[in-house]
């Protein structure tokens, strides 16, 4: 799960790059960034839950 969380972080970095070079629109960037953040939060919650 930690690897998955790191992959989400890497995806976010690539997402910023794609937006900066105008490869994706602002709307697409914001939509995918929101989804990536939600996934990261879900993974954090699952990691925390399984540590108990």
PQR file with spaces between the fields and no chain letter, atoms N, CA, C, O and H, PARSE charges and radii, in Angstrom:
ATOM       1  N    UNK     1       0.812   -1.192    0.000 -0.4000 1.5000
ATOM       2  CA   UNK     1       0.000    0.000    0.000 -0.0000 2.0000
ATOM       3  C    UNK     1       0.855    1.255    0.000  0.5500 1.7000
ATOM       4  O    UNK     1       0.473    2.282   -0.562 -0.5500 1.4000
ATOM       5  N    UNK     2       2.017    1.163    0.637 -0.4000 1.5000
ATOM       6  CA   UNK     2       2.908    2.321    0.618 -0.0000 2.0000
ATOM       7  C    UNK     2       3.427    2.583   -0.795  0.5500 1.7000
ATOM       8  O    UNK     2       3.613    3.733   -1.193 -0.5500 1.4000
ATOM       9  H    UNK     2       2.327    0.329    1.093  0.4000 1.0000
ATOM      10  N    UNK     3       3.657    1.511   -1.543 -0.4000 1.5000
ATOM      11  CA   UNK     3       4.101    1.670   -2.928 -0.0000 2.0000
ATOM      12  C    UNK     3       2.983    2.318   -3.744  0.5500 1.7000
ATOM      13  O    UNK     3       3.246    3.185   -4.578 -0.5500 1.4000
ATOM      14  H    UNK     3       3.506    0.577   -1.220  0.4000 1.0000
ATOM      15  N    UNK     4       1.759    1.908   -3.512 -0.4000 1.5000
ATOM      16  CA   UNK     4       0.616    2.497   -4.214 -0.0000 2.0000
ATOM      17  C    UNK     4       0.488    3.975   -3.894  0.5500 1.7000
ATOM      18  O    UNK     4       0.216    4.787   -4.778 -0.5500 1.4000
ATOM      19  H    UNK     4       1.546    1.204   -2.835  0.4000 1.0000
ATOM      20  N    UNK     5       0.682    4.322   -2.639 -0.4000 1.5000
ATOM      21  CA   UNK     5       0.606    5.732   -2.233 -0.0000 2.0000
ATOM      22  C    UNK     5       1.710    6.540   -2.914  0.5500 1.7000
ATOM      23  O    UNK     5       1.481    7.672   -3.340 -0.5500 1.4000
ATOM      24  H    UNK     5       0.903    3.662   -1.920  0.4000 1.0000
ATOM      25  N    UNK     6       2.891    5.965   -3.013 -0.4000 1.5000
ATOM      26  CA   UNK     6       3.985    6.633   -3.710 -0.0000 2.0000
ATOM      27  C    UNK     6       3.694    6.797   -5.194  0.5500 1.7000
ATOM      28  O    UNK     6       4.059    7.801   -5.805 -0.5500 1.4000
ATOM      29  H    UNK     6       3.077    5.046   -2.666  0.4000 1.0000
ATOM      30  N    UNK     7       3.037    5.804   -5.760 -0.4000 1.5000
ATOM      31  CA   UNK     7       2.674    5.879   -7.179 -0.0000 2.0000
ATOM      32  C    UNK     7       1.664    6.997   -7.432  0.5500 1.7000
ATOM      33  O    UNK     7       1.720    7.664   -8.465 -0.5500 1.4000
ATOM      34  H    UNK     7       2.740    4.988   -5.264  0.4000 1.0000
ATOM      35  N    UNK     8       0.761    7.198   -6.511 -0.4000 1.5000
ATOM      36  CA   UNK     8      -0.197    8.302   -6.641 -0.0000 2.0000
ATOM      37  C    UNK     8       0.561    9.642   -6.608  0.5500 1.7000
ATOM      38  O    UNK     8       0.243   10.559   -7.365 -0.5500 1.4000
ATOM      39  H    UNK     8       0.715    6.657   -5.672  0.4000 1.0000
ATOM      40  N    UNK     9       1.542    9.741   -5.743 -0.4000 1.5000
ATOM      41  CA   UNK     9       2.354   10.953   -5.685 -0.0000 2.0000
ATOM      42  C    UNK     9       3.115   11.184   -6.984  0.5500 1.7000
ATOM      43  O    UNK     9       3.222   12.314   -7.462 -0.5500 1.4000
ATOM      44  H    UNK     9       1.800    8.996   -5.128  0.4000 1.0000
ATOM      45  N    UNK    10       3.634   10.119   -7.539 -0.4000 1.5000
ATOM      46  CA   UNK    10       4.343   10.219   -8.813 -0.0000 2.0000
ATOM      47  C    UNK    10       3.379   10.635   -9.929  0.5500 1.7000
ATOM      48  O    UNK    10       3.725   11.440  -10.793 -0.5500 1.4000
ATOM      49  H    UNK    10       3.548    9.202   -7.151  0.4000 1.0000
ATOM      50  N    UNK    11       2.174   10.079   -9.896 -0.4000 1.5000
ATOM      51  CA   UNK    11       1.168   10.448  -10.882 -0.0000 2.0000
ATOM      52  C    UNK    11       0.849   11.939  -10.785  0.5500 1.7000
ATOM      53  O    UNK    11       0.707   12.616  -11.804 -0.5500 1.4000
ATOM      54  H    UNK    11       1.892    9.425   -9.193  0.4000 1.0000
ATOM      55  N    UNK    12       0.739   12.444   -9.567 -0.4000 1.5000
ATOM      56  CA   UNK    12       0.455   13.871   -9.396 -0.0000 2.0000
ATOM      57  C    UNK    12       1.559   14.735   -9.999  0.5500 1.7000
ATOM      58  O    UNK    12       1.283   15.755  -10.631 -0.5500 1.4000
ATOM      59  H    UNK    12       0.854   11.895   -8.739  0.4000 1.0000
ATOM      60  N    UNK    13       2.806   14.320   -9.800 -0.4000 1.5000
ATOM      61  CA   UNK    13       3.929   15.062  -10.389 -0.0000 2.0000
ATOM      62  C    UNK    13       3.826   15.079  -11.904  0.5500 1.7000
ATOM      63  O    UNK    13       4.031   16.118  -12.532 -0.5500 1.4000
ATOM      64  H    UNK    13       3.029   13.491   -9.287  0.4000 1.0000
ATOM      65  N    UNK    14       3.509   13.934  -12.493 -0.4000 1.5000
ATOM      66  CA   UNK    14       3.364   13.856  -13.942 -0.0000 2.0000
ATOM      67  C    UNK    14       2.161   14.672  -14.426  0.5500 1.7000
ATOM      68  O    UNK    14       2.178   15.237  -15.519 -0.5500 1.4000
ATOM      69  H    UNK    14       3.343   13.090  -11.983  0.4000 1.0000
ATOM      70  N    UNK    15       1.140   14.721  -13.608 -0.4000 1.5000
ATOM      71  CA   UNK    15      -0.046   15.501  -13.937 -0.0000 2.0000
ATOM      72  C    UNK    15       0.287   16.991  -14.001  0.5500 1.7000
ATOM      73  O    UNK    15      -0.142   17.686  -14.922 -0.5500 1.4000
ATOM      74  H    UNK    15       1.126   14.262  -12.719  0.4000 1.0000
ATOM      75  N    UNK    16       1.055   17.485  -13.019 -0.4000 1.5000
ATOM      76  CA   UNK    16       1.480   18.888  -13.040 -0.0000 2.0000
ATOM      77  C    UNK    16       2.320   19.180  -14.278  0.5500 1.7000
ATOM      78  O    UNK    16       2.162   20.225  -14.909 -0.5500 1.4000
ATOM      79  H    UNK    16       1.404   16.921  -12.271  0.4000 1.0000
ATOM      80  N    UNK    17       3.193   18.277  -14.615 -0.4000 1.5000
ATOM      81  CA   UNK    17       4.029   18.450  -15.799 -0.0000 2.0000
ATOM      82  C    UNK    17       3.167   18.508  -17.063  0.5500 1.7000
ATOM      83  O    UNK    17       3.363   19.380  -17.909 -0.5500 1.4000
ATOM      84  H    UNK    17       3.322   17.428  -14.103  0.4000 1.0000
ATOM      85  N    UNK    18       2.222   17.589  -17.190 -0.4000 1.5000
ATOM      86  CA   UNK    18       1.344   17.566  -18.362 -0.0000 2.0000
ATOM      87  C    UNK    18       0.561   18.873  -18.486  0.5500 1.7000
ATOM      88  O    UNK    18       0.365   19.380  -19.590 -0.5500 1.4000
ATOM      89  H    UNK    18       2.063   16.880  -16.502  0.4000 1.0000
ATOM      90  N    UNK    19       0.119   19.411  -17.363 -0.4000 1.5000
ATOM      91  CA   UNK    19      -0.615   20.682  -17.383 -0.0000 2.0000
ATOM      92  C    UNK    19       0.317   21.843  -17.732  0.5500 1.7000
ATOM      93  O    UNK    19      -0.051   22.720  -18.514 -0.5500 1.4000
ATOM      94  H    UNK    19       0.279   18.999  -16.466  0.4000 1.0000
ATOM      95  N    UNK    20       1.500   21.851  -17.167 -0.4000 1.5000
ATOM      96  CA   UNK    20       2.453   22.932  -17.425 -0.0000 2.0000
ATOM      97  C    UNK    20       2.848   23.035  -18.893  0.5500 1.7000
ATOM      98  O    UNK    20       3.052   24.135  -19.407 -0.5500 1.4000
ATOM      99  H    UNK    20       1.799   21.138  -16.532  0.4000 1.0000
ATOM     100  N    UNK    21       2.955   21.896  -19.565 -0.4000 1.5000
ATOM     101  CA   UNK    21       3.344   21.934  -20.979 -0.0000 2.0000
ATOM     102  C    UNK    21       2.114   21.953  -21.896  0.5500 1.7000
ATOM     103  O    UNK    21       2.219   21.732  -23.102 -0.5500 1.4000
ATOM     104  H    UNK    21       2.789   21.003  -19.148  0.4000 1.0000
ATOM     105  N    UNK    22       0.942   22.224  -21.293 -0.4000 1.5000
ATOM     106  CA   UNK    22      -0.315   22.359  -22.037 -0.0000 2.0000
ATOM     107  C    UNK    22      -0.745   21.077  -22.753  0.5500 1.7000
ATOM     108  O    UNK    22      -1.405   21.135  -23.790 -0.5500 1.4000
ATOM     109  H    UNK    22       0.857   22.404  -20.313  0.4000 1.0000
ATOM     110  N    UNK    23      -0.374   19.934  -22.204 -0.4000 1.5000
ATOM     111  CA   UNK    23      -0.772   18.647  -22.778 -0.0000 2.0000
ATOM     112  C    UNK    23      -2.214   18.314  -22.410  0.5500 1.7000
ATOM     113  O    UNK    23      -2.906   17.621  -23.155 -0.5500 1.4000
ATOM     114  H    UNK    23       0.162   19.888  -21.361  0.4000 1.0000
ATOM     115  N    UNK    24      -2.671   18.818  -21.239 -0.4000 1.5000
ATOM     116  CA   UNK    24      -4.055   18.622  -20.802 -0.0000 2.0000
ATOM     117  C    UNK    24      -4.653   19.973  -20.431  0.5500 1.7000
ATOM     118  O    UNK    24      -3.934   20.922  -20.120 -0.5500 1.4000
ATOM     119  H    UNK    24      -2.108   19.381  -20.634  0.4000 1.0000
ATOM     120  N    UNK    25      -5.977   20.043  -20.469 -0.4000 1.5000
ATOM     121  CA   UNK    25      -6.676   21.282  -20.128 -0.0000 2.0000
ATOM     122  C    UNK    25      -6.730   21.461  -18.609  0.5500 1.7000
ATOM     123  O    UNK    25      -6.480   20.532  -17.841 -0.5500 1.4000
ATOM     124  H    UNK    25      -6.562   19.272  -20.722  0.4000 1.0000
ATOM     125  N    UNK    26      -7.061   22.676  -18.210 -0.4000 1.5000
ATOM     126  CA   UNK    26      -7.179   22.970  -16.783 -0.0000 2.0000
ATOM     127  C    UNK    26      -8.285   22.126  -16.150  0.5500 1.7000
ATOM     128  O    UNK    26      -8.138   21.641  -15.028 -0.5500 1.4000
ATOM     129  H    UNK    26      -7.263   23.431  -18.834  0.4000 1.0000
ATOM     130  N    UNK    27      -9.389   21.955  -16.871 -0.4000 1.5000
ATOM     131  CA   UNK    27     -10.511   21.177  -16.349 -0.0000 2.0000
ATOM     132  C    UNK    27     -10.103   19.720  -16.119  0.5500 1.7000
ATOM     133  O    UNK    27     -10.398   19.138  -15.075 -0.5500 1.4000
ATOM     134  H    UNK    27      -9.509   22.349  -17.782  0.4000 1.0000
ATOM     135  N    UNK    28      -9.425   19.144  -17.106 -0.4000 1.5000
ATOM     136  CA   UNK    28      -8.973   17.752  -16.980 -0.0000 2.0000
ATOM     137  C    UNK    28      -7.959   17.630  -15.833  0.5500 1.7000
ATOM     138  O    UNK    28      -8.005   16.678  -15.053 -0.5500 1.4000
ATOM     139  H    UNK    28      -9.185   19.616  -17.954  0.4000 1.0000
ATOM     140  N    UNK    29      -7.041   18.609  -15.740 -0.4000 1.5000
ATOM     141  CA   UNK    29      -6.045   18.616  -14.667 -0.0000 2.0000
ATOM     142  C    UNK    29      -6.718   18.620  -13.299  0.5500 1.7000
ATOM     143  O    UNK    29      -6.384   17.817  -12.428 -0.5500 1.4000
ATOM     144  H    UNK    29      -7.003   19.382  -16.373  0.4000 1.0000
ATOM     145  N    UNK    30      -7.664   19.529  -13.122 -0.4000 1.5000
ATOM     146  CA   UNK    30      -8.337   19.647  -11.824 -0.0000 2.0000
ATOM     147  C    UNK    30      -9.128   18.389  -11.481  0.5500 1.7000
ATOM     148  O    UNK    30      -9.138   17.953  -10.330 -0.5500 1.4000
ATOM     149  H    UNK    30      -7.935   20.181  -13.829  0.4000 1.0000
ATOM     150  N    UNK    31      -9.789   17.808  -12.477 -0.4000 1.5000
ATOM     151  CA   UNK    31     -10.573   16.593  -12.249 -0.0000 2.0000
ATOM     152  C    UNK    31      -9.669   15.432  -11.828  0.5500 1.7000
ATOM     153  O    UNK    31      -9.964   14.722  -10.867 -0.5500 1.4000
ATOM     154  H    UNK    31      -9.781   18.162  -13.412  0.4000 1.0000
ATOM     155  N    UNK    32      -8.573   15.247  -12.552 -0.4000 1.5000
ATOM     156  CA   UNK    32      -7.679   14.125  -12.232 -0.0000 2.0000
ATOM     157  C    UNK    32      -6.923   14.374  -10.932  0.5500 1.7000
ATOM     158  O    UNK    32      -6.658   13.428  -10.191 -0.5500 1.4000
ATOM     159  H    UNK    32      -8.333   15.824  -13.333  0.4000 1.0000
ATOM     160  N    UNK    33      -6.573   15.618  -10.639 -0.4000 1.5000
ATOM     161  CA   UNK    33      -5.891   15.934   -9.385 -0.0000 2.0000
ATOM     162  C    UNK    33      -6.808   15.643   -8.194  0.5500 1.7000
ATOM     163  O    UNK    33      -6.364   15.122   -7.171 -0.5500 1.4000
ATOM     164  H    UNK    33      -6.789   16.387  -11.241  0.4000 1.0000
ATOM     165  N    UNK    34      -8.075   15.980   -8.336 -0.4000 1.5000
ATOM     166  CA   UNK    34      -9.038   15.706   -7.269 -0.0000 2.0000
ATOM     167  C    UNK    34      -9.157   14.200   -7.035  0.5500 1.7000
ATOM     168  O    UNK    34      -9.162   13.746   -5.890 -0.5500 1.4000
ATOM     169  H    UNK    34      -8.436   16.404   -9.166  0.4000 1.0000
ATOM     170  N    UNK    35      -9.253   13.429   -8.115 -0.4000 1.5000
ATOM     171  CA   UNK    35      -9.361   11.974   -7.977 -0.0000 2.0000
ATOM     172  C    UNK    35      -8.096   11.385   -7.350  0.5500 1.7000
ATOM     173  O    UNK    35      -8.175   10.489   -6.509 -0.5500 1.4000
ATOM     174  H    UNK    35      -9.249   13.798   -9.045  0.4000 1.0000
ATOM     175  N    UNK    36      -6.933   11.888   -7.759 -0.4000 1.5000
ATOM     176  CA   UNK    36      -5.679   11.399   -7.194 -0.0000 2.0000
ATOM     177  C    UNK    36      -5.618   11.693   -5.693  0.5500 1.7000
ATOM     178  O    UNK    36      -5.162   10.860   -4.909 -0.5500 1.4000
ATOM     179  H    UNK    36      -6.869   12.615   -8.442  0.4000 1.0000
ATOM     180  N    UNK    37      -6.076   12.873   -5.304 -0.4000 1.5000
ATOM     181  CA   UNK    37      -6.088   13.227   -3.880 -0.0000 2.0000
ATOM     182  C    UNK    37      -7.021   12.324   -3.091  0.5500 1.7000
ATOM     183  O    UNK    37      -6.699   11.905   -1.980 -0.5500 1.4000
ATOM     184  H    UNK    37      -6.446   13.549   -5.941  0.4000 1.0000
ATOM     185  N    UNK    38      -8.188   12.025   -3.675 -0.4000 1.5000
ATOM     186  CA   UNK    38      -9.137   11.135   -3.008 -0.0000 2.0000
ATOM     187  C    UNK    38      -8.546    9.735   -2.829  0.5500 1.7000
ATOM     188  O    UNK    38      -8.688    9.123   -1.770 -0.5500 1.4000
ATOM     189  H    UNK    38      -8.449   12.366   -4.578  0.4000 1.0000
ATOM     190  N    UNK    39      -7.894    9.244   -3.856 -0.4000 1.5000
ATOM     191  CA   UNK    39      -7.269    7.917   -3.777 -0.0000 2.0000
ATOM     192  C    UNK    39      -6.180    7.900   -2.717  0.5500 1.7000
ATOM     193  O    UNK    39      -6.068    6.943   -1.952 -0.5500 1.4000
ATOM     194  H    UNK    39      -7.779    9.741   -4.716  0.4000 1.0000
ATOM     195  N    UNK    40      -5.376    8.958   -2.670 -0.4000 1.5000
ATOM     196  CA   UNK    40      -4.313    9.048   -1.679 -0.0000 2.0000
ATOM     197  C    UNK    40      -4.890    9.036   -0.257  0.5500 1.7000
ATOM     198  O    UNK    40      -4.354    8.375    0.633 -0.5500 1.4000
ATOM     199  H    UNK    40      -5.467    9.736   -3.292  0.4000 1.0000
ATOM     200  N    UNK    41      -5.973    9.764   -0.060 -0.4000 1.5000
ATOM     201  CA   UNK    41      -6.622    9.793    1.259 -0.0000 2.0000
ATOM     202  C    UNK    41      -7.189    8.420    1.627  0.5500 1.7000
ATOM     203  O    UNK    41      -7.090    7.987    2.776 -0.5500 1.4000
ATOM     204  H    UNK    41      -6.409   10.301   -0.783  0.4000 1.0000
ATOM     205  N    UNK    42      -7.784    7.741    0.642 -0.4000 1.5000
ATOM     206  CA   UNK    42      -8.324    6.403    0.910 -0.0000 2.0000
ATOM     207  C    UNK    42      -7.210    5.436    1.288  0.5500 1.7000
ATOM     208  O    UNK    42      -7.362    4.637    2.212 -0.5500 1.4000
ATOM     209  H    UNK    42      -7.864    8.092   -0.290  0.4000 1.0000
ATOM     210  N    UNK    43      -6.090    5.509    0.572 -0.4000 1.5000
ATOM     211  CA   UNK    43      -4.957    4.640    0.902 -0.0000 2.0000
ATOM     212  C    UNK    43      -4.424    4.942    2.293  0.5500 1.7000
ATOM     213  O    UNK    43      -4.099    4.026    3.049 -0.5500 1.4000
ATOM     214  H    UNK    43      -5.967    6.158   -0.178  0.4000 1.0000
ATOM     215  N    UNK    44      -4.332    6.233    2.634 -0.4000 1.5000
ATOM     216  CA   UNK    44      -3.856    6.611    3.972 -0.0000 2.0000
ATOM     217  C    UNK    44      -4.773    6.038    5.044  0.5500 1.7000
ATOM     218  O    UNK    44      -4.306    5.511    6.054 -0.5500 1.4000
ATOM     219  H    UNK    44      -4.595    6.977    2.019  0.4000 1.0000
ATOM     220  N    UNK    45      -6.075    6.144    4.820 -0.4000 1.5000
ATOM     221  CA   UNK    45      -7.045    5.606    5.771 -0.0000 2.0000
ATOM     222  C    UNK    45      -6.915    4.096    5.906  0.5500 1.7000
ATOM     223  O    UNK    45      -6.978    3.564    7.014 -0.5500 1.4000
ATOM     224  H    UNK    45      -6.454    6.572    4.000  0.4000 1.0000
ATOM     225  N    UNK    46      -6.736    3.412    4.803 -0.4000 1.5000
ATOM     226  CA   UNK    46      -6.592    1.961    4.849 -0.0000 2.0000
ATOM     227  C    UNK    46      -5.308    1.546    5.569  0.5500 1.7000
ATOM     228  O    UNK    46      -5.301    0.599    6.355 -0.5500 1.4000
ATOM     229  H    UNK    46      -6.685    3.844    3.902  0.4000 1.0000
ATOM     230  N    UNK    47      -4.227    2.267    5.286 -0.4000 1.5000
ATOM     231  CA   UNK    47      -2.958    1.984    5.968 -0.0000 2.0000
ATOM     232  C    UNK    47      -3.117    2.183    7.469  0.5500 1.7000
ATOM     233  O    UNK    47      -2.674    1.356    8.266 -0.5500 1.4000
ATOM     234  H    UNK    47      -4.233    3.036    4.648  0.4000 1.0000
ATOM     235  N    UNK    48      -3.752    3.284    7.846 -0.4000 1.5000
ATOM     236  CA   UNK    48      -3.955    3.574    9.269 -0.0000 2.0000
ATOM     237  C    UNK    48      -4.839    2.502    9.916  0.5500 1.7000
ATOM     238  O    UNK    48      -4.567    2.064   11.034 -0.5500 1.4000
ATOM     239  H    UNK    48      -4.112    3.956    7.198  0.4000 1.0000
ATOM     240  N    UNK    49      -5.885    2.086    9.221 -0.4000 1.5000
ATOM     241  CA   UNK    49      -6.796    1.082    9.739 -0.0000 2.0000
ATOM     242  C    UNK    49      -6.075   -0.252    9.952  0.5500 1.7000
ATOM     243  O    UNK    49      -6.279   -0.906   10.975 -0.5500 1.4000
ATOM     244  H    UNK    49      -6.107    2.442    8.313  0.4000 1.0000
ATOM     245  N    UNK    50      -5.259   -0.648    9.025 -0.4000 1.5000
ATOM     246  CA   UNK    50      -4.604   -1.943    9.112 -0.0000 2.0000
ATOM     247  C    UNK    50      -3.473   -1.961   10.146  0.5500 1.7000
ATOM     248  O    UNK    50      -3.045   -3.035   10.569 -0.5500 1.4000
ATOM     249  H    UNK    50      -5.093   -0.117    8.194  0.4000 1.0000
ATOM     250  N    UNK    51      -2.992   -0.803   10.550 -0.4000 1.5000
ATOM     251  CA   UNK    51      -1.951   -0.756   11.595 -0.0000 2.0000
ATOM     252  C    UNK    51      -2.516   -1.045   12.980  0.5500 1.7000
ATOM     253  O    UNK    51      -1.763   -1.405   13.886 -0.5500 1.4000
ATOM     254  H    UNK    51      -3.339    0.070   10.206  0.4000 1.0000
ATOM     255  N    UNK    52      -3.798   -0.898   13.160 -0.4000 1.5000
ATOM     256  CA   UNK    52      -4.430   -1.089   14.467 -0.0000 2.0000
ATOM     257  C    UNK    52      -4.490   -2.545   14.836  0.5500 1.7000
ATOM     258  O    UNK    52      -4.992   -2.891   15.906 -0.5500 1.4000
ATOM     259  H    UNK    52      -4.409   -0.605   12.424  0.4000 1.0000
